[in-house]
Amino acid sequence: MPDPAAWIVVERSWEVVSSDGQKVGTVNEVLGDANADIFAGLAVDPGLLKKTRYVPAERVAEIVEGRVTLRLTKAEFDVLPDVGAVP
C-alpha cells in the first residue's frame, strides 16, 4: 500500500477516484497557496465532453502517489459545480 502524500505533490493527470471505488476523472489543477500551505481543493477533469468539477479540500479523503481518493460517491461527484461556477 502506498504511503500518504501531501497535497503539494499532487500533479496534473493523477487519477481521482470516488469513495465507492469508481474513477471519476483526473486532476486538472491543484488549488491552494503553497507558500502558506493552504489547500483549497482540486479541479477534476471527468473526461470527454464533461465540465471540469471543483472538489473542495475537505472532500479529499486520501492522497497517495498517482491517486486522489474523495469523500464523495460517484453520484455525489457528478453533481458538484463546475470550476467556472465557483466564486
C-alpha positions in Angstrom: 0.0 0.0 0.0 1.5 3.4 -1.0 2.3 5.9 1.7 0.1 9.0 2.1 1.3 12.1 0.3 0.9 15.9 0.9 -1.4 17.9 -1.3 1.6 19.9 -2.6 2.9 16.9 -4.6 -0.3 16.3 -6.5 0.2 16.6 -10.2 -1.9 17.1 -13.2 -3.3 13.9 -14.7 -3.3 11.9 -11.3 -6.2 9.6 -11.1 -9.2 10.7 -9.0 -11.5 8.0 -7.5 -14.7 8.2 -5.6 -15.3 6.7 -2.1 -17.2 3.8 -3.8 -14.0 3.0 -5.8 -15.0 4.4 -9.2 -12.7 6.5 -11.3 -14.3 9.9 -11.7 -11.5 11.7 -13.6 -8.1 13.1 -13.4 -6.5 16.1 -11.6 -6.6 19.2 -13.9 -5.3 21.7 -11.3 -4.5 21.8 -7.6 -6.0 24.9 -6.0 -4.3 26.5 -3.0 -1.4 28.6 -1.7 1.8 26.6 -1.4 3.6 29.4 0.4 1.0 29.5 3.2 0.4 25.7 3.0 -3.3 26.2 2.4 -5.0 23.5 0.2 -8.3 24.8 -1.2 -9.3 21.9 -3.4 -8.9 20.3 -6.9 -10.2 20.9 -10.4 -11.0 17.5 -11.7 -11.5 16.7 -15.3 -14.1 13.9 -15.6 -13.4 13.2 -19.3 -14.6 13.9 -22.8 -17.4 16.4 -23.1 -17.9 16.9 -19.4 -17.2 20.1 -17.5 -14.3 20.2 -15.0 -15.6 19.8 -11.5 -14.4 21.7 -8.3 -13.7 19.4 -5.3 -13.2 21.3 -2.1 -10.2 20.2 0.1 -12.5 18.9 2.8 -13.9 16.3 0.4 -10.5 14.8 -0.3 -10.1 11.6 1.8 -6.6 10.4 0.8 -3.7 11.3 -1.4 -1.1 8.7 -2.4 1.4 8.8 -5.3 -0.6 9.0 -8.5 -4.1 8.9 -7.0 -6.5 11.0 -5.0 -9.5 9.4 -3.2 -12.5 11.5 -2.5 -15.0 11.5 0.4 -17.7 11.5 -2.3 -19.5 8.8 -4.1 -19.6 8.9 -7.9 -23.2 10.2 -7.8 -22.2 13.0 -5.4 -19.2 13.9 -7.6 -21.4 14.1 -10.7 -23.5 16.9 -9.2 -20.6 19.1 -8.0 -20.4 22.6 -9.5 -18.1 23.0 -12.5 -15.0 25.1 -11.9 -16.4 28.1 -13.7 -19.3 28.3 -11.2 -17.0 28.5 -8.2 -16.6 32.1 -6.9 
